[in-house]
Amino acid sequence: MVSATVDTAALRHNLQIVRRWAPRSRVMAVIKANAYGHGLVAVARSLESTDAFAVARVDEGLTLRAAGINTPTVLLEGVFDRGQLDAAAAAKFELVVHTPEQIELLRAAAPGQHFKVWLKLDSGMNRLGFKGAAFDAAHAALSVLGSVRSPVHLFTHLASADDPELPTTAHQLALFDAATRLLPGERSIANSAGMLSFAEAQGDWVRPGLLLYGVSPFAGAIGADYGLQSAMTLRSHVIAVKDLAAGERVGYGGDWTALRPTRLAVAAVGYGDGYPRNLESGTPVLVNGERAGLAGRVSMDMIGIDVTDLKGEPKLGDPVVLWGEGLPVEEIAVWADTIPYELLCGISQRVAVNLR
């Protein structure tokens, strides 16, 4: 059985590292997408000392409330109909507002409903938020609504903070400053990469996501470079060991050929568990703590591993680590030609998530 072990002590450690990096800011811990695959409720309970949580959608927030977690919670996408608005009011969620339609929902809110609202400026992400005069008009409209607690708070999102050499972030920060300089309210700008690279982006609130899980937001770096600890280890086990003669092929399509007499281990993990199908032969895994490489295509339920050169003799039941302790997920992301976010969020429902 494939399992993901989540180290709750690592989560708490990483939150403290975030606080050291942004000592003058409060922390809005981003736990959307099932806490990046780590388990929404479990992570929230582990990070109970955070100042607030951020989730994408109403249903994620309601899952927290149903579990008895009443920490302030921000809906990053806001609400989109009256039912969601009423649910958000009952749960005391904070709302990000980024469309005129959301302002109209607040205008029609039931008597007695009062929300902390974050008005989103589109400073260059070109995804959600108001620009220019529309931002000013939205701020003016929200400021006079009885359903909005005064003051309106201020929010934007950085598009390229993970590449500090680009001028994009400096331009976004200048736009945000120009649009909000004379306005009251709390400010939230920095994601994980922005918090580390741009001190001026930290503001009243930082919004770390990936850092909390012990992963670097920058290419060519790992979480340990910033004092972080990996929170998730994805594990399986050996289910077969066999000998191959030189010239024999492995897996679908026979893409990998044994160039010598080879010892092959088969582990019970595949793309049905969220382990990427596009990983190439040679991608590292750990078998009994020793590095070995994939041999052949990743299939739905199994992978082949060339264990010929290992010091120990693998046997059925031996542990196999796909990423985590001793094998950074950032390294596997490079082999998969993707980002660590996708690997962590891509863990499938049949993977057992265990806390440690």
Disulfide bonds with the S-S distance in Angstrom:
none
